[in-house]
Amino acid sequence: MDIYILETNSPQWREILADIKHDIYQLPEYVALEGIRTNTIPRGFLAIDHEKIFFIPYLIRSCQDVLNLETEIFDVISPYGYSGIILNKNAQKDSNFCNLALKKFYEYLKNQHICSGFFRLHPILNENFQNIFISNTFAYQGETISIDLTLSEEQIWSDTKTKHRNRIRRCTNNFNLKAKIVKFSQDISVFCELYTETMSRVIAQDIYYSFNTEYFLKMDYFLGDYLYLCIVESPSGAVASAGLYSVCNGIVQALFGGISNDFVAQSPSILEIDAVRWWAKEQGYQYLHLGGGVGGSEDGVYQFKAKFSRQRHPFLTLRAICDQSKYDDLVNLKAQAAHIPLSELQYSSFFPAYRSF
C-alpha cells in the first residue's frame, strides 16, 4: 500500500478525483477555501493499492486555542459539510484494504502529533460504509433527506406532503412569487444581503461569523463553476429568498439560504426548493440533497426538509482517537482549567471532549 499526503495544489489530488465519484466537498478548491476560513492547514490522505483508492481530506488545527500547552499538539477535522472518505469502486469491494488504509491514516496522524480527528461522512457517497468498515467505526448521527430526481414528476410531487404542496401553490397563485436559477456570481450581492439578514434574525450572528460576504466572494472565486442561486422574487422585483446550491457529479447540494424579513410569512423557500428540484431533474441530475437537522437532530429544520421527500440517508461521523495518551492529557487539562469533574468530560457526547466548553 502506497501512502501520499497531498496539498491542495497537488496535481495528484485532481487526478484521483477523476477515478472516484465525489461531491463539491472533496474538491481541492473547497478544502483550500476551508483552510482559509478556519485558519487551518488543508491536506489530503491518499492510500493506493494497485487499483484500489482510499482518500480523505482534512484540516489540521492547533490545540493551543483551547489550552495553553507547553508542547504543541494538534487535532484534525473534516471541512465544513460532508467531506467524509471517498473510495473508488475497486476499494469498495475490499473491506480489508479499507480498514487497513484507515488504520494507516490513524498511524500517520499520531506520528504528526495529532491526537484526534472528527469527520462528517457524506450521506450519499458513504451510505454503505457500515457494511465495508469494521463495526462501530462510525457513529450514527441521524438522517438526511434527498429528493430522488430519477423518479417521475408525478411520484416526486406525490411524495411531497400536502401542506408543502398547498404552500407551493399559494406562493405561485396567491402571492405571485416566481423563482429563477442563475449562476452564483450573477447575484452574489443579493444573496449575501439576505443571508446576513437571516442569520441576524434567527441566531446569534457570531455563530456563523466566518460565513460572511468575504467568504462567499472567495467561494465564488474558487468554485464558481459549481455554484447556482435560486432566487424567488415578488411581482415588484423584490427578492423574497435566495438559496445557494452546488452541482457536482449529479449531486445538487443545498448549501446556504436566506429569506427577507418582509417575506417570512409567505414561506418562499418552499417555492425555491420546488423550483430547484424541477430544474435539477431537467438537467439530468440524480439527487437534490437537502441535508438534515442541526447536529443530525429531527428538529424543525429536519421536519421542513422531510416534507419534500421519502428518501433518507444515514448521517455518520468518524470520531478517531489517534493518540490515547495525548487525548487523555488534554481532557484532564481541560477539566482542570474549566473547574469541572474529569468524569463530566470523559462521558461527554461532544467530540473531542476537550473542546466541549
Buried (B, 14 or more C-beta within 10 A) or exposed (E): EEBBEBBBEBEBBBEBBEBBBBBBBBBBBBBBBBBBBBEBBBBBBBBBBEEBBBBBBBBBBBBEEBBEBEEEBBBBBBBBBBBBBBBBEBBBEBEEBBBBBBEBBBEBBBEBBBBBBBBBBBBBBBEEBBEBBEEEBBBEBBBBBBBBBEBEEEEBBEBBBEEBBEBBEBBBEEBEBBBEBBEBEBBBEBBBBBBBBBBEEEEEEEEBEBBBBEBBBBBBEBBBEBBBBBBBBBEEEEBBBBBBBBBBBBBBBBBBBBBBEEBBEBBBBBBBBBBBBBBBBEEEBBBBBBBBBEEBEEEEBBEBBBBBBBBBBBBBBBEBBBBEEBBBBBBBBBBEEEEBEBEEBEEBEEBBBBBBB
